[in-house]
Amino acid sequence: TGVAVADNAFAAVTNPGQLGSVTRSEVTATYVQPFGIDFHDFYFAGAAIPIDQKYGNLGVGLSHYKVDFQGVKLQQETQLTLAHGFNLYNDIHSRVDFGYALNLYSVEFAESVSGLDPGNANALGFDLGMAITVHKRTHIGFQVKNLNNPMIGLDQEELRQRLVAGVSYEPYEGVTTSF
């Protein structure tokens, strides 16, 4: 699980607590066609930027999912995430890092064949995350997603809240087991 396995460029969305241990800038970009279906597209770009040991580090993530059929964008979902993480405790063997993220969610729907326009909607979500390293090899992480219980749309549909937790063990560099 990404919540307990450090991947700094994805940290803004998987666990903002991981940003506390960022020592160098990292950038990533990804493109996927879910289920191999050509009218589904998912894009992700992310970055982790070290700022200062005292004040922490920044992360950003942008994901975009769309369904585009015969030249019509039927559905588009976008999430922009800005995150901050910092170190709470650090000694020779262990460390505790904490982070938080602000998410802007946006959804857009195309007009239906009958002329119904379902409209567009936006919402703000707030996440918390923590990354704990014990004896340099065991990593524990958790993220509370959408802590503020955001609602989106005219019907005020609740965006899913969730707690994600994981543990990973790295007996030596390059080999990681995670739960």
JOWOQUI-V522976 format. One record per run of one state. SS is the DSSP state (a for helix, b for strand, c for the rest). FROM is the first residue (numbers start at 0). TO is the last residue. Records with the same first field share a line. If there is no record, write none. Layout:
SS: FROM-TO  FROM-TO
This chain:
c: 0-6  14-14  21-24  32-32  36-38  52-54  69-70  90-93  109-118  134-136  145-149  152-155  158-160  172-173  178-178
a: 7-13  15-20  33-35
b: 25-31  39-51  55-68  71-89  94-108  119-133  137-144  150-151  156-157  161-171  174-177
